Amino acid sequence: MPAPCRETDLYAPLKAFLEAQGYEVKSEVAGADIVACRGSEEPVIVEMKTGFSLALFHQGIARQAVSEAVYLAVPRATTKAFRDNVGLARRLGLGVLSVRLADGFVEPVCDPGPFQPRRVPKKRARLLREFARREGDPNTGGHRGMIVTAYRQDCERLLRLLAQGGAMRGAEAAKAAGVPAATAILAANHYGWFERVSRGVYALTPDGETAAAGLPAQG
């Protein structure tokens, strides 16, 4: 079993990486883990940790009072958490250096600089569409259980309809329940509530009947 990584394991690869670019490198200078200077350029400050942590971000932010060129250095990883933390570093104007411990390879994952958010119009449109379609406010902010989406609300409308009226064609259900995508929802049967009993006609499954019985009464 490999020995756990220590911060000191990161220093030699980082020092060699910076020296190869013409920097003079010294450690533990005025509280900073690594300081690298090259001529009259802005000093490069590197804070090391064996993994991303709130303390590491705090250290990086504190060093920005001294230099605009501040990097966080951590062992290389390919996890989503690692990518998310790199994204946070970008937002804070911090650079990230990853160190591959097996051979000491150092990769600049991102450089320090002002963060420019990249808008994603499709995500914005999806958010606003869900907001507009959702009826009322059925969830509690911060709750980590089941989230009631507009899609689930449509399923529940169809559940009520079929529980009351029996088997029905998708097109009829769409009109009666006010759910334009009724046929696709009934066919997808995401919650296991619906079944096709003949071409284009859908009814409730036993699970659907149980779910319908548990729906709160409509006011």
KEKE-3310 file (N, C-alpha, C; in steps of 0.2 Angstrom, whole numbers, plus 5000, padded with zeros to 4 digits):
npx = (5004:5003:5013:5005:5002:5012:5014:5027:5031:5027:5035:5048:5046:5038:5047:5057:5050:5047:5060:5065:5059:5066:5065:5070:5069:5062:5058:5045:5043:5040:5028:5023:5021:5029:5039:5043:5054:5057:5067:5061:5048:5031:5030:5029:5018:5015:5004:5004:4995:4989:4978:4963:4956:4946:4954:4965:4961:4958:4971:4977:4969:4973:4986:4984:4985:4998:5003:4998:5000:4996:4996:4988:4993:4991:4990:4988:4972:4958:4944:4927:4925:4938:4939:4928:4933:4944:4937:4931:4943:4947:4936:4940:4951:4963:4977:4980:4991:4994:5001:5009:5012:5018:5029:5033:5028:5022:5008:5001:4985:4976:4978:4982:4970:4958:4941:4930:4914:4906:4892:4879:4867:4857:4856:4851:4839:4833:4831:4823:4812:4808:4804:4793:4784:4782:4770:4765:4774:4781:4791:4804:4816:4833:4830:4834:4828:4815:4813:4800:4796:4791:4789:4785:4774:4765:4764:4757:4745:4740:4740:4729:4719:4717:4715:4702:4695:4698:4705:4712:4715:4730:4730:4718:4719:4729:4722:4712:4719:4727:4740:4751:4761:4757:4755:4768:4773:4765:4769:4783:4783:4789:4788:4783:4769:4760:4752:4752:4737:4731:4733:4739:4731:4730:4732:4731:4744:4746:4755:4753:4739:4741:4749:4740:4730:4737:4739:4737:4721:4713:4711)
npy = (4994:5011:5024:5038:5054:5068:5086:5090:5081:5087:5098:5097:5093:5104:5115:5111:5112:5126:5132:5127:5136:5147:5154:5159:5150:5149:5142:5143:5157:5172:5166:5160:5146:5143:5154:5161:5170:5180:5191:5207:5203:5200:5192:5174:5165:5150:5139:5125:5109:5093:5090:5098:5110:5120:5128:5129:5137:5148:5152:5154:5165:5175:5177:5184:5197:5200:5196:5195:5183:5169:5152:5137:5122:5104:5086:5077:5073:5065:5067:5072:5081:5086:5093:5102:5110:5116:5124:5133:5139:5146:5155:5163:5169:5162:5152:5134:5121:5105:5090:5075:5062:5050:5052:5065:5074:5090:5100:5114:5118:5128:5146:5160:5174:5187:5181:5176:5173:5160:5160:5149:5147:5137:5131:5141:5143:5131:5131:5142:5137:5126:5133:5140:5131:5123:5121:5131:5131:5117:5112:5112:5123:5118:5105:5088:5077:5069:5078:5088:5090:5099:5089:5078:5083:5084:5070:5066:5073:5066:5054:5056:5058:5046:5037:5042:5041:5029:5018:5027:5035:5042:5055:5060:5060:5070:5082:5082:5082:5093:5092:5093:5084:5071:5058:5054:5054:5044:5033:5033:5030:5033:5032:5020:5019:5018:5009:5001:4996:4994:4998:5014:5017:5019:5013:5012:5005:4992:4998:5011:5013:5012:5023:5033:5032:5037:5051:5068:5075:5086:5103)
npz = (5000:4995:5003:5012:5003:5006:5009:5007:4997:4986:4983:4977:4963:4959:4961:4952:4940:4940:4940:4928:4920:4921:4934:4950:4964:4980:4996:5009:5012:5020:5025:5014:5004:4992:4983:4968:4958:4944:4936:4934:4935:4941:4956:4958:4967:4976:4984:4993:4995:5000:4994:4988:4998:5010:5017:5009:4998:5006:5009:4996:4992:5002:4998:4987:4990:4989:4977:4960:4953:4959:4963:4966:4972:4970:4971:4956:4949:4943:4946:4947:4958:4958:4946:4948:4959:4952:4944:4954:4958:4947:4946:4957:4953:4954:4950:4945:4949:4945:4951:4946:4955:4953:4944:4945:4936:4932:4929:4922:4926:4926:4924:4934:4934:4929:4931:4918:4916:4907:4898:4896:4885:4883:4895:4903:4896:4899:4913:4914:4907:4915:4927:4922:4919:4930:4943:4955:4971:4975:4982:4996:4999:5000:5003:5002:4997:4987:4972:4967:4950:4935:4926:4934:4940:4928:4926:4937:4935:4924:4931:4940:4931:4924:4935:4938:4926:4920:4907:4893:4877:4872:4866:4870:4883:4884:4881:4890:4902:4901:4897:4886:4881:4884:4878:4875:4888:4894:4887:4890:4903:4916:4930:4932:4932:4922:4908:4892:4885:4874:4856:4857:4868:4886:4903:4921:4930:4943:4952:4949:4953:4966:4969:4964:4974:4985:4982:4987:4991:4979:4981)
capx = (5000:5008:5012:5001:5006:5014:5015:5034:5032:5025:5040:5054:5043:5036:5053:5060:5046:5048:5067:5065:5056:5070:5063:5073:5063:5063:5052:5043:5045:5035:5022:5021:5025:5034:5040:5047:5055:5061:5068:5056:5041:5027:5032:5024:5017:5012:5002:5003:4991:4988:4971:4959:4952:4944:4960:4970:4958:4959:4978:4977:4966:4977:4992:4983:4986:5005:5004:4992:5001:4995:4994:4986:4996:4989:4991:4984:4967:4953:4938:4923:4927:4944:4937:4924:4938:4948:4932:4931:4949:4946:4932:4943:4957:4969:4979:4981:4996:4993:5008:5008:5017:5022:5035:5034:5026:5018:5004:4997:4978:4973:4982:4978:4967:4951:4936:4925:4909:4904:4885:4876:4860:4853:4855:4847:4832:4830:4830:4817:4806:4806:4801:4787:4780:4780:4764:4766:4781:4779:4797:4806:4823:4838:4828:4838:4824:4813:4811:4794:4797:4786:4787:4782:4767:4762:4763:4752:4739:4738:4738:4723:4714:4716:4712:4695:4691:4700:4709:4711:4720:4735:4728:4712:4722:4733:4717:4708:4723:4730:4747:4752:4766:4754:4756:4775:4774:4762:4773:4789:4781:4795:4787:4780:4762:4755:4754:4748:4732:4729:4736:4737:4727:4734:4728:4736:4747:4745:4759:4749:4733:4743:4751:4734:4727:4741:4739:4733:4715:4713:4706)
capy = (5000:5017:5029:5044:5059:5074:5092:5090:5077:5091:5103:5096:5093:5111:5119:5110:5115:5133:5133:5126:5142:5153:5157:5158:5147:5148:5140:5146:5164:5176:5162:5157:5139:5143:5160:5161:5177:5180:5197:5212:5201:5199:5186:5169:5162:5144:5136:5117:5105:5086:5090:5104:5111:5127:5131:5130:5143:5154:5154:5157:5172:5179:5178:5189:5204:5201:5195:5193:5177:5165:5146:5132:5115:5098:5080:5076:5069:5065:5066:5078:5085:5090:5098:5107:5114:5120:5129:5138:5142:5151:5161:5167:5172:5158:5146:5128:5117:5098:5086:5068:5060:5044:5054:5072:5079:5096:5102:5120:5116:5135:5151:5166:5180:5188:5176:5178:5168:5158:5159:5143:5149:5131:5129:5146:5142:5125:5133:5146:5133:5122:5138:5142:5125:5120:5124:5133:5130:5111:5109:5116:5125:5115:5098:5084:5071:5069:5085:5088:5094:5100:5083:5074:5086:5081:5063:5066:5075:5060:5048:5057:5057:5039:5034:5043:5040:5023:5018:5032:5037:5048:5062:5062:5062:5076:5087:5082:5084:5099:5090:5092:5078:5065:5052:5053:5053:5038:5028:5032:5026:5034:5030:5013:5020:5017:5003:5002:4991:4993:5003:5021:5017:5018:5013:5012:4998:4991:5003:5017:5013:5013:5030:5037:5032:5041:5058:5072:5078:5092:5108)
capz = (5000:4995:5008:5010:5001:5010:5006:5005:4991:4980:4983:4972:4956:4958:4961:4946:4935:4940:4938:4921:4916:4923:4940:4956:4968:4987:5000:5016:5012:5023:5026:5008:5003:4987:4980:4962:4955:4937:4934:4937:4934:4947:4959:4958:4974:4976:4990:4992:4999:4998:4991:4988:5004:5011:5020:5003:4995:5010:5008:4990:4992:5006:4994:4981:4992:4988:4970:4955:4951:4964:4961:4971:4969:4973:4967:4950:4950:4937:4948:4946:4963:4956:4941:4951:4963:4947:4942:4959:4958:4941:4948:4962:4950:4956:4946:4948:4946:4947:4952:4946:4960:4951:4940:4946:4931:4934:4923:4924:4924:4924:4926:4937:4930:4930:4929:4914:4916:4901:4898:4892:4884:4883:4902:4905:4893:4902:4919:4914:4905:4921:4931:4920:4918:4937:4946:4962:4974:4979:4986:5001:4998:5004:5005:4998:4995:4980:4970:4962:4944:4931:4923:4939:4940:4923:4927:4942:4932:4921:4936:4943:4926:4923:4941:4938:4920:4917:4901:4888:4872:4874:4863:4874:4890:4883:4881:4896:4908:4900:4897:4878:4880:4887:4874:4876:4895:4896:4884:4893:4910:4920:4937:4932:4934:4916:4904:4886:4885:4866:4852:4859:4874:4892:4909:4927:4933:4950:4956:4947:4957:4973:4969:4964:4981:4989:4980:4991:4988:4976:4984)
cpx = (5004:5007:5008:5005:5007:5015:5022:5035:5031:5031:5045:5051:5041:5042:5057:5056:5047:5055:5068:5063:5060:5069:5068:5068:5066:5057:5051:5046:5039:5028:5020:5024:5030:5034:5045:5048:5059:5061:5064:5049:5037:5029:5027:5024:5013:5011:5001:4999:4991:4982:4968:4956:4950:4950:4965:4967:4959:4966:4979:4975:4970:4983:4991:4984:4994:5006:4998:4993:5002:4992:4992:4989:4994:4990:4986:4978:4962:4946:4934:4924:4933:4942:4932:4928:4942:4943:4931:4937:4949:4942:4935:4949:4963:4970:4979:4986:4994:5000:5006:5014:5021:5029:5036:5032:5021:5014:5000:4990:4975:4978:4978:4975:4960:4946:4931:4920:4907:4896:4883:4869:4855:4851:4850:4839:4829:4828:4823:4811:4803:4802:4794:4782:4778:4775:4765:4773:4781:4785:4799:4814:4828:4836:4832:4834:4821:4811:4805:4795:4791:4784:4783:4774:4763:4760:4757:4745:4736:4736:4731:4717:4712:4713:4704:4691:4693:4704:4707:4717:4724:4733:4722:4714:4726:4728:4714:4712:4727:4738:4748:4757:4763:4756:4764:4777:4771:4766:4780:4788:4787:4794:4784:4772:4757:4757:4749:4743:4730:4733:4734:4733:4731:4730:4733:4738:4745:4749:4756:4743:4735:4745:4745:4731:4731:4742:4735:4726:4716:4708:4701)
cpy = (5006:5021:5035:5050:5065:5080:5092:5086:5081:5096:5102:5096:5101:5116:5118:5113:5123:5135:5132:5132:5148:5157:5155:5156:5146:5146:5143:5153:5169:5173:5159:5151:5140:5150:5159:5168:5176:5188:5202:5210:5200:5192:5180:5166:5155:5141:5129:5114:5098:5085:5097:5105:5119:5131:5133:5136:5149:5157:5157:5164:5177:5181:5183:5196:5205:5201:5193:5186:5172:5158:5141:5125:5109:5092:5080:5072:5070:5065:5072:5083:5090:5095:5104:5112:5119:5126:5135:5142:5148:5157:5165:5170:5168:5153:5140:5124:5110:5094:5079:5065:5054:5046:5061:5077:5084:5099:5108:5119:5123:5140:5157:5171:5181:5183:5179:5173:5167:5156:5153:5144:5143:5130:5135:5145:5136:5127:5137:5142:5129:5127:5139:5137:5122:5124:5125:5132:5123:5109:5114:5117:5121:5107:5094:5077:5072:5076:5084:5093:5095:5093:5078:5077:5084:5074:5062:5068:5069:5054:5049:5056:5050:5035:5036:5041:5033:5024:5024:5033:5043:5055:5064:5064:5069:5082:5087:5084:5090:5098:5088:5086:5072:5059:5050:5051:5046:5032:5027:5029:5027:5031:5023:5014:5018:5011:5004:4995:4989:4998:5010:5022:5015:5018:5013:5005:4998:4997:5010:5018:5015:5021:5035:5038:5037:5049:5062:5074:5085:5097:5111)
cpz = (5000:5001:5007:5008:5006:5006:5003:4999:4985:4978:4977:4965:4955:4957:4954:4940:4934:4938:4931:4917:4918:4929:4945:4961:4975:4991:5007:5016:5015:5023:5020:5007:4998:4984:4974:4959:4949:4935:4938:4937:4941:4950:4959:4964:4973:4983:4989:4997:4996:4994:4992:4995:5005:5013:5014:4999:4999:5009:5002:4989:4996:5002:4989:4983:4991:4980:4966:4953:4956:4961:4967:4968:4973:4968:4962:4952:4944:4939:4947:4951:4961:4951:4944:4955:4958:4945:4947:4959:4952:4943:4953:4959:4952:4951:4949:4945:4949:4946:4951:4950:4958:4947:4941:4941:4933:4928:4926:4921:4922:4927:4930:4932:4931:4927:4924:4913:4909:4901:4894:4891:4884:4891:4905:4903:4897:4909:4919:4912:4911:4926:4929:4920:4925:4940:4953:4964:4978:4983:4991:5000:5003:5005:5000:4996:4988:4978:4965:4956:4940:4928:4928:4940:4934:4923:4932:4940:4928:4925:4938:4937:4925:4929:4941:4932:4917:4910:4896:4883:4874:4872:4867:4881:4890:4884:4887:4902:4907:4899:4889:4877:4883:4884:4876:4884:4897:4893:4887:4900:4915:4927:4938:4934:4928:4912:4898:4886:4878:4863:4854:4865:4880:4898:4915:4928:4940:4954:4955:4952:4964:4974:4968:4971:4986:4988:4985:4987:4985:4979:4979)
residu = (MET:PRO:ALA:PRO:CYS:ARG:GLU:THR:ASP:LEU:TYR:ALA:PRO:LEU:LYS:ALA:PHE:LEU:GLU:ALA:GLN:GLY:TYR:GLU:VAL:LYS:SER:GLU:VAL:ALA:GLY:ALA:ASP:ILE:VAL:ALA:CYS:ARG:GLY:SER:GLU:GLU:PRO:VAL:ILE:VAL:GLU:MET:LYS:THR:GLY:PHE:SER:LEU:ALA:LEU:PHE:HIS:GLN:GLY:ILE:ALA:ARG:GLN:ALA:VAL:SER:GLU:ALA:VAL:TYR:LEU:ALA:VAL:PRO:ARG:ALA:THR:THR:LYS:ALA:PHE:ARG:ASP:ASN:VAL:GLY:LEU:ALA:ARG:ARG:LEU:GLY:LEU:GLY:VAL:LEU:SER:VAL:ARG:LEU:ALA:ASP:GLY:PHE:VAL:GLU:PRO:VAL:CYS:ASP:PRO:GLY:PRO:PHE:GLN:PRO:ARG:ARG:VAL:PRO:LYS:LYS:ARG:ALA:ARG:LEU:LEU:ARG:GLU:PHE:ALA:ARG:ARG:GLU:GLY:ASP:PRO:ASN:THR:GLY:GLY:HIS:ARG:GLY:MET:ILE:VAL:THR:ALA:TYR:ARG:GLN:ASP:CYS:GLU:ARG:LEU:LEU:ARG:LEU:LEU:ALA:GLN:GLY:GLY:ALA:MET:ARG:GLY:ALA:GLU:ALA:ALA:LYS:ALA:ALA:GLY:VAL:PRO:ALA:ALA:THR:ALA:ILE:LEU:ALA:ALA:ASN:HIS:TYR:GLY:TRP:PHE:GLU:ARG:VAL:SER:ARG:GLY:VAL:TYR:ALA:LEU:THR:PRO:ASP:GLY:GLU:THR:ALA:ALA:ALA:GLY:LEU:PRO:ALA:GLN:GLY)
# end
